[in-house]
Amino acid sequence: MNNYQKLESIHCAIQEALNGNVEELTQALELVEELREKEMEKEKVSVEEVKHWLGSDWSFDDVCETLQELANGVYKQNQLLEDIKNTAESTGFYTKDNI
């Protein structure tokens, strides 16, 4: 079942529940959890993406400063994730060789 079919199944289960038939809600919840897990996996970054984001011009001190900012809450984790993903997208990192 592809993602579209899963969404259709969830949609139908919700419609049935609104009509008083809640039997399909358990399966719909399982499909939602499956879709959520797949999306959460997409949000993780790989070591290769981090290396690409760092490039070759970062010094050890630069890396330490970034880790300090993360630890102190100056640089937010979700901003780091976004920066790494944006760099990969904008520089063409996501080719078939890197996926």
C-alpha positions as CSV (number, residue, x, y, z in Angstrom):
1,M,0.0,0.0,0.0
2,N,1.5,3.3,-1.0
3,N,1.2,6.5,1.0
4,Y,-1.7,7.8,-1.0
5,Q,-3.6,4.6,-0.4
6,K,-2.8,4.8,3.3
7,L,-4.2,8.3,3.5
8,E,-7.3,7.2,1.6
9,S,-7.8,4.4,4.1
10,I,-7.4,6.8,7.0
11,H,-9.9,9.2,5.4
12,C,-12.5,6.5,5.0
13,A,-12.0,5.3,8.5
14,I,-12.6,8.8,9.9
15,Q,-15.7,9.2,7.7
16,E,-17.0,5.8,8.9
17,A,-16.3,6.9,12.6
18,L,-18.3,10.1,12.0
19,N,-21.1,7.9,10.9
20,G,-20.9,5.8,14.1
21,N,-18.8,2.9,12.8
22,V,-15.5,3.0,14.7
23,E,-14.2,-0.5,13.7
24,E,-11.7,0.8,11.2
25,L,-10.1,3.4,13.5
26,T,-7.5,0.9,15.0
27,Q,-6.1,0.1,11.5
28,A,-6.2,3.8,10.6
29,L,-4.2,4.6,13.7
30,E,-1.6,2.0,12.8
31,L,-1.3,3.6,9.3
32,V,-0.9,7.0,10.8
33,E,1.9,5.7,13.1
34,E,3.6,4.1,10.1
35,L,3.5,7.4,8.1
36,R,4.8,9.3,11.1
37,E,7.7,7.0,11.6
38,K,8.7,7.4,7.9
39,E,8.5,11.1,8.2
40,M,10.6,11.2,11.4
41,E,13.3,9.1,9.7
42,K,13.5,11.7,6.9
43,E,14.3,14.4,9.4
44,K,17.5,12.7,10.6
45,V,20.7,13.7,9.0
46,S,23.5,11.4,7.9
47,V,27.2,11.7,8.7
48,E,27.7,12.3,4.9
49,E,25.3,15.3,5.1
50,V,27.1,16.7,8.1
51,K,30.5,16.3,6.4
52,H,29.1,18.1,3.3
53,W,27.7,20.9,5.5
54,L,31.1,21.3,7.3
55,G,33.0,21.3,4.0
56,S,36.7,21.4,4.0
57,D,37.2,24.9,5.4
58,W,36.0,24.2,9.0
59,S,38.7,24.1,11.6
60,F,38.5,22.0,14.8
61,D,38.0,25.3,16.7
62,D,35.0,26.1,14.5
63,V,33.4,22.7,15.2
64,C,34.0,23.1,19.0
65,E,32.4,26.6,18.9
66,T,29.4,25.2,17.1
67,L,29.1,22.4,19.7
68,Q,29.4,24.9,22.5
69,E,26.6,27.0,21.0
70,L,24.4,23.9,20.7
71,A,25.1,22.9,24.3
72,N,24.4,26.4,25.6
73,G,21.2,26.7,23.5
74,V,22.5,29.6,21.4
75,Y,22.3,27.5,18.3
76,K,19.1,25.5,18.4
77,Q,19.1,21.8,17.4
78,N,16.2,22.2,14.9
79,Q,18.1,25.2,13.3
80,L,21.2,23.0,12.8
81,L,19.1,20.3,11.2
82,E,17.5,22.8,8.9
83,D,20.9,24.3,8.0
84,I,22.4,21.0,7.2
85,K,19.4,19.9,5.1
86,N,19.2,23.3,3.3
87,T,22.9,23.2,2.4
88,A,22.6,19.7,1.0
89,E,19.6,20.7,-1.1
90,S,21.0,24.0,-2.3
91,T,24.3,22.5,-3.4
92,G,22.9,19.4,-5.2
93,F,24.1,16.9,-2.6
94,Y,21.0,14.8,-3.1
95,T,22.0,12.9,-6.2
96,K,21.5,9.2,-6.7
97,D,25.0,8.6,-5.5
98,N,24.4,10.3,-2.1
99,I,20.9,9.1,-1.3
